[in-house]
Amino acid sequence: MLLIVAHHFVVNSGVLDVMYKSPMSANSIFLFLFGAWGKTGINCFMLITGYFMCKSNITLKKYVKLISEVLFYNIVISLLFLVFGIGSIKNVLEGLLIVRNVNSGNFIACFLVFYLFIPLLNILLQNINQKQHQYLIVLLTFLYVFLGTAPKFSVVMNYVSWFSFLYIVAAYVRLYAVKNRKWGLWTICFIVTAIASVITCLFLGDKLDKQIAYRFVSDSNTFLAFAIGFCSFMFFKDLKIKQSRAINIIGGSTFGVLCIHANSDTMRKWLWGTVLNVKGAYSLPFGNLILFSILSVLGVFIICSIIELIRQKFTEKKILNWIEKTTVYNRIKERIEII
């Protein structure tokens, strides 16, 4: 989630326009590298989901809990903006349409739709053998990753189908206990390659007058974004870490961090433009820019985490208890149990 926040710090703040005016300056190179890992973060997030959910089942309560969290932030944040004269009634009403931007690559909307496919994906994966599972991964890797990275090819992809692919990959790792002691080394190699690709594309783009800095990490299905996400996931999966209450608490707040800081265009403009003024900070001395960037991302993450933990403690159970008592909830639950 820190990688995703850092990515948004760069791509949602308007600072890219300034960076591309002098792409080979020290400040520009730093910011291009600082914000290059957002799609890797998304891949890690979904691989973790697939690894655990392939041997679990979603329930109506789990799904309602997820939707209620998204709706809570959509409504509360849009109302706050309205009160302070930043937003509009239209923003409040749009906040109720939580899956309106599936085709535009909105992560939260796509994740909510994808979540409904999990039971069907589990049925599929439980009824194919290892060879068939391997063939499915190879076929989808060629379609999404190879063709998605190679020049002159155009792959029709949305996040719902991409999340399904990552789910299938992570499920294979879980079901067939894939291990390798060199995942850390592979992660480092791919990170170095990604850094080199960004700098090389910056140089070439400067010569050709094209904005191609993120050519090989621009989307989740580009090879380097996928490779770094997968290898780092595998490295941490096999890392021996003792049970940590702190890690679990902070980890449990990360989806809330996303729901808050990437809530809407209004939030993006207000947070990165008005509050932090990232575009204006570009002219800071190099060392100060590095410090400002790191502290800004950490600050956003920490504040959003605290807000999410407060929501979990004081409102989540009350809202869920109220929903579970409604007639609509119980009728849907009865239908699901019959199916």
N, C-alpha and C positions, 0 to 999 in steps of 0.2 A: 504493500500500500504506500510505503514511502516512495518507491520508484514511480508509482502512478501519480502521486501528488507532485513530485519533482517534474514529471512530464507535463502535467497541467500548468505548472509554474511557468514553463517555457511556451507551450503551444497555445494556451488559452489567454495569455496576458497581452498579446499584441507585440511582444518584444521581438518575435521572429522577423517582423518587417524591418526593424532596425538592424538586426543581426545580419540579414542578407545584403544590407547596403555595404557592409565591410566584413564579409564572411571569414577572412583570414586573420582578423585581429584577435588578440589574446582573449578578450572578453567574449567575443562571438564563439570562438572554439570551445571555451569553457562551458558556455550555456548550451551549445549544441550537444556536447557530451553529457552534461548534467541532465538534460531532458530526453535522452535517447532511449530510456529503459522502461517507458510506460507500458508498451505492448508486451514486453517480457513479464512485467508484473501481472498483467491480466492473464497471461498463459499460466503462470505459477498458481494464481488464484483458482483457475479452473482445473488444473491438474490435481490440486489438493482436494477439490470438490469431488472429482471423479474417483480418486483413490479411496475416499471414505464412503461415498454414497453407493458405489457399485456393490457393496455388501450390506446396504441398508435400504430402507424404504421411506419414501416421503409420505407424510400424513397430511390430512387437511389442516390440522393444527399448525404444523410446521410451515405450510404454505401461507396460511392466514397470518402467521407471525411475521413472515417475510414481507407480505403485502402491507400489513399494518405499519411496519417500520418505514417503508417507502412512502406511504400515504401520510404518515405523521409528519415527516420532514417536508414533504411537498406542500402540505397545507400550512404548517406552522411557519415555515420560511417565507412562503409567498404572502401570507398575511402580515408578517413582520415588515416585509418590504413595502406592502401596500400602506401600512400605518405610517411608515417613515417617508412615504412619497416616492419610493424608488420603483415599485412595481405597479401592477394594475389588476383590476378584477379579472381580466383575461388570463393573467398569469396564475391566479388562484384556481380558475376553472380548468386550465390546462394541467395543473398539478394533480387533478383528479383522474386524468387520463394517463395512467401510469405506463401503458404499453403503446403509446402513440408514435414513438420514434424507432420502431424495430428496424425498419429499412435504412435508417440513417446511421446505424451503428451505435445507438445509445446502449451502453453496457447494461444498465439496470433494467431497462425494458426487455432487452434480449435475454438477460439472465432469468427474469420472471417467466418468460415464455419457454425458455429451454428447460427450466425446472420441471415443467409438466411432462417433458419427454423422458425423464429419468426412469420411471417404472417400465416404459416400453424398451428403453435401451438396456435395462437390466434383464428383461425377458430375452432380448436378442442375445446378449453376451452369455447368458446362462445356458443357451441352447445351441451354441456353436463350439467346436473344439478348438484347440490351440492353433492348429494350422490355419483354420478358417479365420480365426481372430487375427493372425499374422497377415494373412492375405488382405483382409479388410483394412488393416493399418497401412500396408504398403500401397494399396490402391488409393486410399484417401490422402496419404502423404504425397504421392505423385500429383494428384489432382489439386490439392490445396497449397502445399508447400513448394514443390518443384515448379509447377506452372505459375504459382503466385509470385515466385521470385524471379523466374527467368524473364528476360526482356522480350518484348513483342508478343507476350501472351496476356490474355485477359481472363481472369477467373471470376465468375459470378459467385460471391460469397457474402453471407451475412454472419453476424456473430452467433446466431442460433445454431447454424450448421457447423461453424467452427468450434463452438463449445462442445458439440456432440462428438466431434473428432477428438478433441483433447480428453473428453470423458472416456472414450474408447481406448485411447492410449494409456491413460492412468489406470483404467480397469485391468488392462493386460498386465501391467506392472504388479498390481495387487493380487490378481488371480494366479499368476504364474511365478510370483516371488523373484522378480528380476533384480539381480545385484551385480555390482561392478565396483571395484575399489578405486577406479580411476575417474569417477565422475567429477571430483573436485578439479582435477587437472584439465579435463575436457571443458569444464565451465570457464576456467581461466583462459584457455586457448581461444574459446569462442568470444569471450569478452574482449580480449586483445584484438581479435579479428574485427569485431564490431567497431571498436574505437578506430582502428585503421581505416575501415570502410567509410566512417563518417568524415574523417579528415581528408581522405582521398577524394570523396565525392564533393566535399567543400571546395577543394582545390580545382577539380574539373569543372564544377558548376560555376566557379568564379571565372574561369577561362571561357566557358561556353555561354555564360549569362543565363544559367538555369538553376532553379532551386531544388537540388537533388541530394541534400545532405543526408537525409534519412532514407535513401533509396533502398537499403537492405535491412532496415529496422522500422520501416514506416508503418507497417501493419502487423497484426499478430501472426499472420500466416507467412510472413517473410522468413527465409531460412534461419537467419541469425537470431531473430526474436524468438522463434520456436526452439532452436537448438540451445540457447542460453537458458530459456525457461525450463526446458525439459532436464537438462544436465544439472542445473542448480537444484531443481526439485528432487532429483535422484540423489544428489549429494546430501541434502539435508534430511531426506527420508531415512538414509542409513546412518546418519550421525547420531551417536549415543548422547542424548540429553536427558537429564533427570526430569521427572515430573515437576513442572513449574506453574504454580498458581498465577504468578505475575504474567507469564507468557500467555496463559489461557485467557486471562482477563483482557489483556491488551489485544490479543488475537480476536477475541469475541467482539471487539468494538470496531474492527477495521471496515466492515461493511457499512457501518454507520458513518465512518469517516468519509467514505465515498458518497453516501447519500447526502451528506451535508455540503462538502466543498465543491462537488460537481453537480449540484442540485439543478441548476438551470443556467441559461445564458445571463440572466440578471445577476445571479450569484457569482458567476465567473467574472463579469465586468466589475462588480462591486469589490470582490475579494482581491483579484489580481490587478485591477486597474485603479480603484479608489483607495482601498486600504493599504495595499503593499506597493502600489505604483511600480510594478516590475519594469515597465518600459522606461520609466524615469531613472530607475536604479542602474540601467545599463551603462551609464556614463561614469559610474563609480570607479575608483582605482581598482585594479585587478584583484588585489587581496581583499579589499572591502566588499567587492562583488561576490567573491566566493563565500565570505562569512555571511553576508546578507542572504544569499540563496539558501545556504544550509540552515540558518536560523529560521528563515521564513517557512521552509518546508517542515522542519521539526515543530515549529510553533503551530502551524495549521493542523498537523497530525495530532499533537497533544491536546489542543483546545477541542478539536472535533471528537477525539476519544473521550475526553471528560464529559462533553455534552451527551454523547451516546451512552456512557455508563450511568449518567444521571437519569436519562430516559428509561433505561432498562430497570433501574431501581424503583422509580416512582410512578411510571405510567404504563409500562409494558404489560404487567400482569393484570392491571385494572382494565385496560382496553381489551385484552384477550378474554378475560372473564366475562366482560359485557358481550363480546361477539359470540361467545360459546352459548350464551343464553338466548340468542335470537332465533327466531323460527327459520329464517333463511339458512343459517349455518347448520342447523340440525337436519333440515331437509336435504341439503347437499351431502351431509355426512351419511345419511341413510342411503342415498343413491349410490355413493361410493362403496359402501359396505356391501350393497347388493351386487355391484359389478365385481 
